[in-house]
Amino acid sequence: MDMHSEHEHTKFSCDGSVVTRSGGSWEGHILPGAIFILWGLHHMLGIFRTYVNSHRSKKPEFISQPYYQFFSLPLMTESWFKILLPPLAVSVELYWAHDAYRRLVCSAGTVRHGHINGDTLNNWQHTAIYPGFVAAGIIDLVSQHVALPSGTSKAFVALAFLNETILMLLHKKHTPLDIAVHLMLGYTMLSSFIFTILEIARPRSFLISCGRVFSLFLQGTWLCAAGRILFENRPFWDEMGGEDTAPAMYIPVLYCFHILGVAFTMAMSYVGFLVYYTRRHSDIEFPRRATSDSEHAALLELESIHAYHRESFDRAAKHATPAKLSGKGNR
């Protein structure tokens, strides 16, 4: 093994030793995971309600919103959550889930005084995810008093997702299992960014809005799964210091089950919401099959082609003589 591969991704603690442990914690994954799940649930109900209401008489058409009212609480409650919850997650990441405060720089009196503390660097990378959501919450509040360009609030949410995507995909890990878990998490964060950008471009698309909610749920469930996989010391996930690649190879299987489970749960939730809401409101009307203008035009063209061929066949059958028909049959 060459020197480059030996020292690839090597970090050093303040005493000069090589860092071999993960810098995260069980709480640092479960807490943000639960927050993303609750955020997804809140937006799912808001999107479902807005979409179904758009099919009631004299109600405005569906347009996705950057934030939704939380039950009977003030409209901007969600925005305040964006501002106030990240500092809680940061405090867990840097202090509460550890024996002492996780300093980024080695203090005086240590071997590596003034250097970056490799033992806490992962924690600081995690905390860098949260300021983007604080900024998005502040922009939400500002938008209530200043006429910002359309889509500005969602653009800052997309920026927060892009921020966490970059940090997670460049989050250097050592063992195959750790790498696989965080790679799946990075892909999920990237999907949140993509769906949010699409939602800015197509705010009237119900499916795109559901896609963003899907990505929020998937972030939440996968963060919770990552906490259990990496920090509960279960034999199933023991990769023997990186020598056993089987746990890492199973990660995509588990991730695909998360994708399917979240999508199916959302679909069933919509069905249940629709049944519940239509029983409470009798003026909801859905078309038998909602089609776009292009789909409608294509269906009309296809129907006209079928009608033309039917008429041609009927004319040919009408003018055909029994002799001609029998003659064709004897050939």
matplotlib code that plots the C-alpha trace (Angstrom):
import matplotlib.pyplot as plt

x = [0.0, 1.5, 1.8, -1.0, -3.6, -2.3, -2.9, -6.0, -8.6, -6.5, -7.4, -5.5, -6.7, -5.2, -2.8, -1.4, -3.0, -4.9, -8.7, -10.4, -13.9, -16.9, -17.5, -21.3, -23.8, -27.0, -28.8, -27.3, -29.0, -32.3, -33.2, -32.9, -34.5, -37.6, -37.6, -37.6, -40.4, -42.6, -41.8, -42.7, -46.0, -46.9, -46.3, -48.0, -51.2, -50.9, -50.4, -53.2, -55.6, -54.7, -55.0, -58.3, -59.7, -58.8, -61.5, -64.2, -66.6, -65.3, -61.9, -58.6, -56.5, -53.7, -50.4, -47.8, -46.7, -43.3, -44.9, -48.3, -50.4, -49.8, -53.3, -54.8, -51.4, -50.3, -49.3, -45.6, -45.2, -43.3, -40.9, -40.1, -39.5, -36.9, -35.1, -35.4, -34.9, -31.5, -29.7, -31.1, -29.7, -26.4, -26.2, -26.9, -24.2, -21.5, -22.3, -25.3, -24.5, -20.9, -18.9, -17.6, -17.9, -16.6, -13.9, -12.9, -9.4, -6.9, -6.3, -3.0, -1.0, -1.9, 0.5, -1.4, -2.1, -3.9, -4.6, -8.0, -9.2, -9.9, -11.7, -14.6, -14.4, -17.4, -19.6, -18.7, -19.5, -22.9, -23.6, -22.8, -26.0, -28.4, -27.6, -29.2, -32.6, -32.3, -31.7, -34.8, -36.9, -35.7, -36.6, -40.1, -40.6, -39.2, -41.5, -44.5, -43.4, -41.4, -42.5, -39.8, -39.7, -41.9, -40.3, -37.7, -38.7, -38.5, -35.2, -33.7, -35.1, -33.5, -30.2, -30.4, -30.9, -28.0, -25.8, -26.5, -26.0, -22.5, -21.6, -22.9, -21.4, -18.0, -18.3, -15.2, -15.7, -13.3, -15.2, -17.4, -20.6, -20.1, -19.5, -22.6, -24.9, -23.8, -23.8, -27.5, -28.2, -26.4, -28.5, -31.6, -30.7, -29.9, -33.4, -34.8, -32.9, -34.1, -37.7, -37.7, -36.2, -38.8, -41.5, -40.3, -40.6, -43.9, -45.8, -49.1, -47.8, -49.3, -47.0, -43.8, -44.9, -45.5, -42.0, -40.5, -42.5, -41.4, -37.7, -38.3, -39.8, -36.9, -34.4, -36.0, -36.4, -32.9, -31.3, -33.1, -31.9, -28.3, -28.3, -29.4, -27.0, -23.9, -24.3, -26.3, -23.5, -25.7, -24.0, -25.9, -24.0, -20.6, -18.2, -15.1, -13.3, -14.1, -12.9, -16.5, -18.2, -21.6, -23.2, -22.2, -23.6, -26.9, -27.3, -28.8, -31.3, -32.5, -32.5, -34.8, -37.2, -37.3, -38.1, -40.9, -42.2, -42.3, -44.0, -46.6, -47.4, -47.8, -50.1, -52.3, -52.3, -53.7, -56.4, -57.4, -57.2, -59.4, -62.0, -62.1, -62.2, -64.9, -67.2, -66.9, -67.3, -69.9, -68.8, -65.6, -65.6, -62.8, -62.7, -62.8, -59.3, -57.3, -55.4, -53.1, -53.9, -51.4, -52.8, -56.3, -55.3, -53.6, -56.7, -58.9, -56.6, -56.4, -60.2, -60.6, -58.1, -60.1, -63.4, -61.9, -60.8, -64.1, -65.9, -63.5, -64.1, -67.9, -67.8, -65.6, -67.8, -71.0, -69.8, -68.2, -70.2, -70.6, -68.9, -65.8, -65.7, -66.1, -63.5, -61.0, -61.7, -61.0, -57.6]
y = [0.0, 3.4, 6.4, 8.3, 5.6, 5.2, 8.8, 9.5, 11.3, 11.1, 13.5, 14.2, 14.9, 17.6, 15.1, 14.2, 10.8, 9.7, 10.0, 6.7, 7.2, 8.9, 12.4, 12.1, 10.9, 9.0, 12.2, 14.2, 12.0, 11.2, 14.7, 16.3, 13.2, 13.7, 17.4, 16.6, 14.0, 16.5, 19.2, 16.8, 15.9, 19.5, 20.4, 17.2, 18.2, 21.8, 20.7, 18.1, 20.7, 23.4, 21.0, 19.5, 23.0, 24.1, 21.6, 23.2, 25.7, 29.3, 28.4, 29.5, 27.1, 25.2, 27.1, 25.7, 27.9, 28.3, 27.8, 26.6, 27.5, 25.1, 24.3, 27.4, 29.0, 32.2, 31.8, 32.5, 29.8, 27.5, 30.3, 30.8, 27.1, 27.4, 30.0, 28.6, 24.8, 24.8, 26.3, 23.4, 20.9, 22.7, 22.6, 18.8, 18.4, 20.3, 19.9, 17.9, 14.6, 14.6, 14.8, 18.3, 21.1, 20.1, 22.7, 23.2, 24.5, 22.8, 24.9, 26.1, 23.4, 20.6, 19.1, 20.6, 24.0, 26.2, 23.4, 22.1, 19.4, 16.4, 14.7, 17.3, 18.3, 16.1, 17.8, 21.2, 20.0, 18.9, 22.2, 24.1, 22.6, 24.5, 28.3, 27.9, 27.1, 29.9, 32.3, 30.8, 31.5, 35.1, 35.6, 34.2, 36.9, 39.6, 38.6, 39.5, 43.1, 43.6, 42.7, 40.2, 38.7, 35.7, 32.5, 34.2, 32.3, 28.9, 29.9, 30.3, 26.9, 25.4, 27.1, 25.5, 22.1, 22.8, 23.8, 20.5, 18.5, 19.9, 19.4, 15.8, 14.7, 16.0, 14.6, 12.4, 9.0, 6.1, 2.8, 1.5, 1.4, 5.0, 6.1, 4.3, 5.7, 9.3, 8.9, 7.9, 10.8, 13.2, 11.9, 12.5, 16.1, 16.6, 15.5, 18.0, 20.8, 19.6, 19.3, 22.7, 24.3, 22.5, 23.8, 27.4, 26.9, 24.9, 26.2, 24.8, 21.2, 19.1, 16.1, 18.3, 19.6, 16.1, 15.2, 17.8, 16.5, 13.0, 14.1, 15.7, 12.4, 10.4, 12.7, 12.2, 8.5, 8.0, 10.2, 8.1, 4.9, 6.3, 7.0, 3.4, 1.9, 3.8, 4.2, 1.3, -1.3, -3.9, -7.1, -6.9, -3.7, -4.7, -4.3, -5.4, -2.1, -2.0, -5.6, -6.9, -5.1, -6.9, -4.2, -1.5, -3.6, -4.0, -0.2, 0.4, -2.4, -0.7, 2.7, 1.4, 0.0, 3.5, 5.1, 2.6, 2.9, 6.7, 6.8, 4.2, 5.9, 9.3, 7.8, 6.1, 9.3, 11.2, 8.6, 8.8, 12.6, 12.8, 10.5, 12.4, 15.8, 14.9, 13.7, 17.1, 19.2, 18.2, 20.8, 19.1, 18.1, 16.1, 15.4, 11.7, 12.1, 15.3, 15.8, 18.6, 20.6, 18.6, 15.3, 16.5, 17.5, 14.1, 12.2, 14.2, 13.6, 9.9, 9.7, 11.4, 8.9, 6.0, 7.6, 8.0, 4.4, 3.1, 5.1, 3.9, 0.3, 0.7, 2.2, -0.6, -3.3, -1.6, -1.6, -5.0, -7.7, -11.3, -12.6, -10.5, -11.5, -15.2, -14.9, -13.4, -16.3, -19.0, -17.6]
z = [0.0, -1.0, 1.3, -0.4, 0.3, 3.8, 4.7, 2.7, 4.7, 7.8, 10.7, 13.9, 17.4, 19.6, 21.2, 17.8, 17.5, 14.4, 14.6, 14.0, 15.5, 13.9, 15.2, 15.1, 17.7, 18.0, 19.2, 16.4, 13.8, 15.5, 16.5, 13.0, 11.6, 13.7, 12.8, 9.1, 9.5, 11.4, 8.8, 6.0, 7.8, 8.2, 4.6, 3.4, 5.2, 4.0, 0.4, 0.5, 2.0, -0.5, -3.5, -2.4, -1.6, -5.1, -6.4, -4.3, -5.9, -5.9, -4.5, -5.9, -8.0, -6.3, -5.8, -3.5, -0.6, 1.1, 4.5, 5.8, 8.8, 11.8, 12.9, 14.6, 15.4, 13.7, 10.0, 10.6, 13.3, 10.8, 10.0, 13.7, 14.0, 11.2, 13.2, 16.7, 16.2, 14.4, 17.4, 19.5, 17.0, 17.0, 20.8, 20.7, 18.0, 19.9, 23.5, 24.8, 23.1, 24.3, 27.6, 26.9, 24.3, 20.9, 20.2, 16.6, 17.4, 19.6, 22.7, 24.2, 26.0, 23.5, 21.0, 18.0, 19.5, 16.9, 14.5, 13.6, 16.0, 13.7, 16.6, 16.4, 12.8, 11.7, 14.4, 13.0, 9.5, 10.8, 12.4, 9.2, 7.7, 10.0, 9.3, 5.8, 7.4, 9.9, 6.9, 5.1, 8.2, 8.4, 4.7, 5.4, 8.1, 5.9, 3.1, 5.3, 5.3, 2.1, -1.4, -2.4, -5.9, -6.3, -5.2, -2.9, 0.2, -1.6, -3.2, 0.3, 1.3, -1.9, -0.9, 2.5, 0.8, -1.5, 1.4, 3.3, 0.1, -0.5, 3.1, 3.1, -0.2, 0.8, 4.3, 4.3, 6.0, 6.5, 6.5, 3.7, 5.9, 7.0, 3.4, 2.1, 4.8, 4.2, 0.4, 0.5, 2.8, 0.4, -2.6, -0.5, 0.3, -3.4, -4.3, -1.8, -3.6, -7.1, -6.1, -4.5, -7.6, -9.7, -7.4, -7.9, -11.7, -11.5, -8.4, -9.7, -9.9, -7.1, -7.9, -7.7, -4.4, -3.2, -4.4, -2.2, 0.8, -0.2, 0.0, 3.5, 4.8, 3.2, 4.8, 8.2, 8.0, 6.7, 9.4, 12.0, 10.3, 10.2, 13.9, 14.6, 12.1, 13.2, 16.9, 18.4, 18.0, 16.5, 15.2, 12.0, 11.1, 12.4, 9.5, 11.6, 11.1, 7.4, 6.6, 6.1, 3.2, 3.6, 5.8, 3.3, 0.4, 2.2, 2.6, -0.9, -0.2, 3.0, 1.3, -1.5, 1.1, 2.6, -0.8, -1.4, 2.2, 2.1, -1.3, -0.4, 2.9, 1.2, -1.4, 1.2, 3.3, 0.3, -0.2, 3.5, 3.5, 0.4, 1.9, 5.1, 3.4, 0.9, 3.7, 5.4, 2.3, -0.3, -2.9, -3.9, -7.6, -9.3, -13.0, -13.9, -15.3, -15.1, -18.3, -19.5, -22.7, -24.7, -23.4, -24.2, -27.8, -28.3, -27.1, -29.5, -32.4, -31.6, -31.4, -34.8, -36.3, -34.9, -36.2, -39.7, -39.8, -38.6, -41.3, -44.0, -42.9, -42.9, -46.4, -47.7, -46.1, -47.5, -51.1, -51.0, -52.9, -51.5, -54.6, -54.1, -50.4, -51.3, -54.0, -51.6, -49.2, -52.0, -52.9]

ax = plt.figure().add_subplot(projection="3d")
ax.plot(x, y, z, "-o")
ax.set_aspect("equal")
plt.show()
